[in-house]
Amino acid sequence: MDFFQKAKEYHEYMKNIREQIHMYPELGGEEIKTGKLIMKELDLMEIPYRFGSAKTGIVGLIQGKKKEGKTILLRADMDALPIQECNESHYKSRHDGIMHACGHDVHTAMLLGAARILNGMRDELNGNIKLCFQPAEEASSGGAQQMVEEGLLENPKVDFAMALHVEPQFPIGSCGLSDGAVTAFPDFFSLTFRGKGGHGSLPHLAVDPIAPAAEAYTMLQGLKNKVDPLEPCVIQVCMFHAGTAQAVIPDTCTIEGTVRVFSKEAGTVVRDGIEKIAEVVCGIYGTSYELDYRRRCFSVINDEKYTKCVRDSVKGFYELGYRKNKDMGGEDFCFISDKVPSVYIPIGTANDNPKTQYPVHNPYFEIDDRAFEIGAATLAKCAFDFLSGLFD
């Protein structure tokens, strides 16, 4: 079968699915309308499924003629982000302050497109295909972890897993396909300095918490020198909160941000460094501090053997070739790749139109629609080849 040509036949179907989901985005754990749409499509394809894993997750199962064969899991995330969309289109978000700015609507459409292809050839499949529609990838609750804990990888036991993600940093017709660690440890911190509030005209009678926070903000970047220079390290403050009036020294000042590294050890170095900085500046300015440092997940690991197999399987779909991918973003697909051999692929979605070049999590995020058939064909072809023994 020409999987790419078959996927092109479902282009309008996938585009329509994406637009419906995009118009009514839902945050993690709230994917009710999205789930109803997915279940309606699975019903039309007569694919059995179960609903409710990790609250709103859906797991479908396509069984081939040889049900006792191997099982591959194909995963798409469903949740949106708390972002106000700035695009003007007929499918612009109808939910104020919520937007699919990370392409999860696209991932879901691609997986449904792949499901249509694979379901139409189930008599040729030597094994099983699990379709995982995962909630709450963006949420701290971690939908993938919950689904794994609730048996996602069992009954039937999953032998290999795949996931795709849109990547506007890559041009359409290319993808990132590397083995080893391909996403970072996404850590988060909140550092609060406590002083003593007072009148802005009487600073000597107060203890200003903003000064130590500003000092700490500057010093944080120096922590990169504590990490192996050959290892990527991002330390980024994204929020700075203090005060409610122009003439009032506040009691507290909080800086919040994220740390991205590729090892647990590097994350520990940074965390200990933040603590030390807080201690030093508090000693200088006479404040106290509270540090909340959280690790949400860890690196996604692409299996070396299966990464090579995927390259061989889909080489005709990416005329611009493969790129090395080491993304400083976090991805809870790590809870799946930690348990079974997996491959995670960022696929290019940008073209010469600047609208397709905005990064994910941007209110103007958009894709080149040709990504639909590339993604669906990639998932379907790899699933078929894996169950046919070509990955052995």
N, C-alpha and C positions, 0 to 999 in steps of 0.2 A: 504493500500500500504506500502511496505517496502521502505521508502524514502532513506535510506542509500544505499541499494542495487541499487536502481534506479540511485542515484547519481554516484555510481561506474561505471555504464554503460556509463556515460558521462565523465569519467575521461580523456580519450584521447582528447575529444572535448575541455574540459576546459584547459587542458595543452597546446593544440595547440593555442587556443585563447590567453592565457597568453604569450606564446612565441612570437606571432606576435606583441602584444602590447609592450612587453619588448624590442624587437629589434628596435622599432621606438617610443621611449618615447617622450612625449611632455609636456612642462611646462604649468602651469595654465593659462587658457584662450586661449591656442593654440592647444587644443585637436581635431584637424581637422581629421587627419588620423585615430586616435582612434575612433572618433565619426562615421566616415564612416564605419568602421568595425562593430561597434555595430549596426548601422542602417541596415546594410546588413543582420546581423543575425536576427534582429527583423522582417525584411521583409520576410526572409525565414520561420519564425515562424508565419507569418501573424498577428503579434501583432502591433496594431496601436500605433503611437508615435508622439510626437512633438519635434522639434529640435530648439535650440536657446535660451533657458532659461539661464540666466547668460552667454550669448554669445555662449557657446558651449555645454550646458547641454542638456540631452535627457531624456524625461519622457515617458515611455511606459505604457500601460494599458491593463491588462488582466481582462476581464469581465466574471464573472461566470454566471450560469443560473439565479441567483437571483441578478440582477444588483442593486436592491435597498437595498441590504444588506450592511454590514460594509465594510470599506476599510482599507487595510494595505499598508504601504509604505515600500519598501525594497530599501535601498540606497547603492551604491558603488561609491567611488571616482575614478577619472581617471587620474589625473595629476602626473607628474614625478618631479624629483628634479635636481637642477644644480650640479650634482656630476659625476665625471669621473669614469665609471665602471672599476673595476680591475679583474672581473671574466673572465675566458676564457671558453666560451661555444658557441655552434652553434647559440644561440639566444642572444648573447652579444649585447649590445646597439650599433646601427649603427650611433647614433647621438652623436658626440663628446661633452663631458661635460654635458651630460644629462643622467639620469639613473632612472629606477624604483627601488629605494632603500627603499621604504616604503610599497611595496606590493600592490599598487593601481591597478596594472595590474592583480594581483591575485584576488583582490576583484571584479573587473569587470568580470573576467572569472567565478567566483563563482556565481555571480548574473545571468549571462547568462545561466549557468548550471541550476540554480534554475528555471529560466524562462522556460526552455525547459520542466522541470518536471511538473510545474504548468500549463503550456499551454496545455500539453497533457491530463490534467484532468479537463479542465475548466468546463465541464458539471457537475462536482461534487463540484464546488465552489459556496458557498452561499455569494457572494459579489465580491469585486474588489481588484485587486493587482496592485499598482502603482510601476513601476520599475524606480528608479531614478538613472541615471548615471550622477554624479555630477562633474563639473570641479573645478579647482582652490582651492582644499582643503588646499594645501600648500602655496597658495599665500595670500598676505595681503588683496587682494580684497574680499576674503571670498565667495566662490561659493555657499555655502549652504544658507547664509544670503540673497544673491541676489535671489536665486530660491524661497525661502520662500516669499520674498517681491513680487515676480512676480506670486504668486498664486500656488506654488507647493502643498500646503496642502488643496487646494480647488478643486471642480469640477472633481471628487467627493471629498467630505470632508474626510480627513484622520482621522481615529480613533486611530491608533496605528502605530508606526514606529520602524524599526529595522535596525541595521548596524553591520557589522563585521569588525574586523581588525586583520591582522596577528600579532602574538606575539612570536618572537624568544626567549623570556625569559621563555616561557612555553613549556614543551615537547608536542609533537604531542599526541593527545588523551586527552588533558586537555584544559580548557578554564577558563577565568576570568568571573565570573558572580555574581556581587554584586549589591545591590540596593543603592540608594543615589548617591552622587557625585563620579564619576569614572574617570574623567580627571580634570586637573588643569586649573586655570586661566593663560594663557600664555602671560605674559607681556614682553615688549621689551624696552630697553633703549639705548640711545646714549648720551654720556657725553663728551663734547668737552672743553678742557682747552685752553685758548688763552693767549699767552705770547708775547714775542718780539724776533724775530729771530736775529741771529748774528753768528759770527765766533766761532768755537769751542775752539779756543785759548783765547777768550776774553769773558768768561761767565759773567763777572761783567758788561759788556755793553749790555747784553741781559737779557731776562726774560724767563727762561727755563720752558716750559709747561709739559715736561715729568715727572719732579719730583713730581708735585702735582697729576698727573695722577697715578703714581706708588703708591703714598701715599693713594690715594682714592681706588685703586685696593685692597690694603691690608685691609683697613678699612671697605670695603663693607661687608665682611663676618661677621663682628660684628653685622650687622643689624638683623641677625637671632635671636639674643637675645632679640630683640624688639617684636618678634612674639610669640604668645602662644606656648610653647614647645610641646604641644600635637598636634599642627597643622604643617603639612609638609611645608617646605619652602626651595626653591632652589634659590640662587643668583649666577649666573655664568657669568663671563666675557668671551666672545668668540672671541673678536677682539681687537687689540691694535695697533693703527696706529699713526706713527709720523716719520717725517723726510724723506729726500731723499738722503742725503750724509753724510759721516762719520765725516766731519769737519764743519757741518752746524747745528747750533741750530735751530730747526724749530719754526715757529710761533704758531703752534697748535699741540695738541695731543688729540686723540679721543679714548675712550674705549667704546665698545659696548657689549651688552650681553642680557641675559634673566632672568626674575624672574618668578618662578612658585609657586603659592600658591593655596589654596582652598577656599578663600573668598575674596570678594571685600575689606573688611576692612584690611586684612593682606597686600594686595597689596598696599593700601594707606599708611600704615605704612612704607613699604619698600621704596615707591616712595618719601615720605617726608624725610626719612632717607638719601637717595641718595642726595637730594637737600641740606640737612644740611651738609653732608660731603663735598660737593663741595664748599659750602660757607666757611667752616672752612679752608680747605687746600688752597683755593684761598687767604684767609686772611693772611695765613702764607707765601705763595710764591709770592704774588703780581700779580696773574693772574686773569683773569675773566673766566666765564664758560657759557655754554649753555647746557641745559638738554632737551632732547626729550624723553618722556616716553609715550609708546603706549600700549593700551590694545586691542588685536585682537579679543578675544572672552572670553568665561567663561566656567564653568564646565558643562560637559554632566551629566544629572541626569537620572539615571535608575529608572523607576517607580517600586515601591515596589511590587505591586500586579502582574504586568506583568513579573517582573523578576522571581518571584516564578513560574508563569505559564510556562515561557520558560524553567526553570530548569526541570519541570515535563515533558515537551514536548520532550526534546532532551536528557534525561538522558542516553539513550542507545547509544548515539554517542560518549560519552566521558568516556572511560573506566578508565582513570586516575582521573576523577572527576573534580569538580569545585574549582577554587581558588578565593580568594578575590582579587579584582582588584581595585587599586587606582593608576592611572597612572599620573606621573608628566608631561606627554605630553599634548599638546593642541589639540582640535578637534572641527572643526566647525559644526559637527553634533549637537552641543549644540543649534544652532538656530532652529533645529527641535525639540529636546527634550524639549525646552522651551515652545513650542506651543502645542504639543500633547504628550500623554504618550509614552515613548520610552524605548528601551533596546539596549544597545551597548555592543558587546561581543568581547573581544580580544581572538582569538583562537590560541592554541599552534601550532608552526610550526617547532620546533627543534627536532633533534634526536641525536644519538651519533656521527654523522659526524660533525666535527667542522665547516664545511662550513655552516651549518644551524643554527649556534649559534651566528653568528655576529648580532649585534643589527640593528634595522632599521636606515636608514640614513648613513649606512656604505657602502663603495664601493665594499665590498665583500658580501653584503647581498644575501641570498638564502633561500629557504624553502624546507621542506619535502613535496613532491608532494601529499602525502595522505591528505593534508589539503584541496585539491579541493573538494573531495566528502564530507568531514566533513562539510565544509562551505556551500556548495550547499544544502546538506540534512538539515542542521540547518535552513536555510532560508525557504526552501520549506515546511518542516514539521510545523514550527511555523506559517507560513502563512495559511496553510490548517487548522490547529487546531484552530487558531483565528477565521477564517471565519466559522468554524463549531460550534462555540459557546463554545469551551472548555476553553476559557480564561475568560468567563463571571463569 
